[in-house]
């Protein structure tokens, strides 16, 4: 059995509308597991695009200026 993870919307007719196509031969029987999250859970990891762009720009500038730290030191002080 193969597994695919995609987001979908359950409409008023109780139909699942996938956000993107999945590569399977159709028609085909599938097993569906539905995980329902409230809006806060779905958006809790959404970082604004502008913030991501600014962070990437800063990281690129630091890398070009050789302002990096060794990989083995990257996790120092972080409790997992």
C-alpha positions, -999 to +999 in steps of 0.1 A: +000+000+000+013+035-009+006+066+012+001+101+000-003+132+022-023+161+007-045+188+022-081+188+012-114+206+020-145+189+030-174+207+013-211+210+024-219+179+003-195+158+024-171+156-005-133+158-002-117+183-026-079+177-028-057+207-029-035+190-055-035+160-077-020+127-066-003+102-089-025+072-088-043+052-114-081+059-113-106+047-108-093+030-077-104+021-042-086+040-015-084+041+023-091+076+037-080+088+071-094+122+079-076+144+105-096+175+114-078+205+129-092+238+140-081+269+122-055+278+148-037+245+144-037+247+106-022+282+107+001+279+137+031+271+115+024+297+088+053+322+088+046+352+067+063+351+033+080+385+038+095+372+070+108+341+053+123+362+024+140+385+049+155+356+068+168+339+036+183+372+024+201+377+057+213+341+057+227+345+021+244+377+030+260+360+061+271+331+040+287+353+014+305+372+042+317+339+056+298+347+089+289+311+096+294+287+124+306+251+122+278+226+119+289+207+151+283+240+171+249+247+156+229+228+182+250+239+212+227+251+240+196+237+225+177+211+245+158+186+223 
